[in-house]
Amino acid sequence: MAAKIYSGAAHIKLPSFDYTNHEKMLQDEVRYINEVKQYIIESGYKGKNVGEVIQFPVADSYAQYMVVSMKPLQLMHLPLGDGWDYQYANRLTAADIQEKIDSGKAIKKLVINK
């Protein structure tokens, strides 16, 4: 079954993009992601991978989504950076998302455990 895609949570303040202070900008993105995750959990979504962030390369950056639910598959678009969308997001399956999450964790483990 194809994914249902939601736009970002409108009531959560978007990160500011101040390229003169990169560290502050990254902290604001982390704040935004944490608040979106908390909103999803408080909305009653629980279960495997809820709140996980996945990325897809697009142009000069990434399209980013947060898992709302795996069954049925529901994702929330995270309008970070240039706010790119992944053109095939609605065609993703739960298996695709699980593979993306697993591969992301494996890469992080390799990089952190050098």
N, C-alpha and C positions, 0 to 999 in steps of 0.2 A: 504494500500500500504506500502511496506517495505521502510525502511530508506536508504538513500544514505549517505555513510560515506566518508568524505574527510580526508586526512592526514593533519597534522598541517601546518600552513603557513610558508613555508621554509625561507622566507625573514625576518621573525621576530626572533630575537635572543632568543634562548632557555634560560631558567633560569639556573644559575650556581647552582650546588649542593655542597655547602660547609657546611658540617655537623658540622664544628667547630664554625660556626656563624649562628645558626638557625634563628634568627630574620632577618638577611640579606637575607637568603635563601627564607623565606616566603615573604618578600617584593619583591624579584625578581619574584616569582611566580605570585604575584598580578600584577606586571608590565606587565608580559607576557600575562596574561589573559585580561587585559585592552587593550593591543595593538592588540590582536587577535580580540576582540570585535570591536574595532575601524576599523580594516581592513575589517571585515565583513560588517559593516554599510557603510563604504566608497565604498564598492563593489556593493552597491545598495540594499542590503537586509534590509528590514524593516518589521515591523509587530509584531504580538504577539510572545513573548518569544525569539526574536532574541537576542543573546548574553547571554542567561541564561546558566549556567553551571550545568550539571547533573553528578552524580557519581554512579558507580556500584561497589559493593565490589568484589574484585578479589584478591586471595591469601592473602598477608599481607598488602594490600593497596587498591587502587581504580583505576578503569578505568574512565577517565574523558572526557567528550564531551561538546562542546558548540553548542547551537542551531543556525543554519544558517537560516533555514526556517522551518515553520510548515506545509506548504502546497505548494509544496510537501515536505515531511519530509526530511531534510538534516541536518547532524550533522558533526562537525569537531572534530576529535580526538585531545585531548590535551596531548602531551607526557610529562606529569609531573610525578615527583617521579620516579618510576620504568618504567613508560610508558606503563602500562598494557592496553590491549584491552579487551573489553567485548565481549565474543564469540558470543553473540546473538544480537549485536548492529544493524546489518543489518535487523533483523527481527522486530525491534521496530516499533510501529505505533505512529501517532500523539497523540492518546489517552494515550498510555503508557507514552509518554514524558510529557504530561500535568499532568498526575497523579503523576509522579516523581517530577515535579516542585512544584505542589501544596502540596505534602506531605513534601518536603524539607522546604518550607516556613512555614508550620504549625509547624514543629519541631523547626525551628529557633525561631519562635514566643514563643513557650513554654519555650525554654531554656533562651531566653533573658528576658522574663517577669516573671521569677521565683519570 
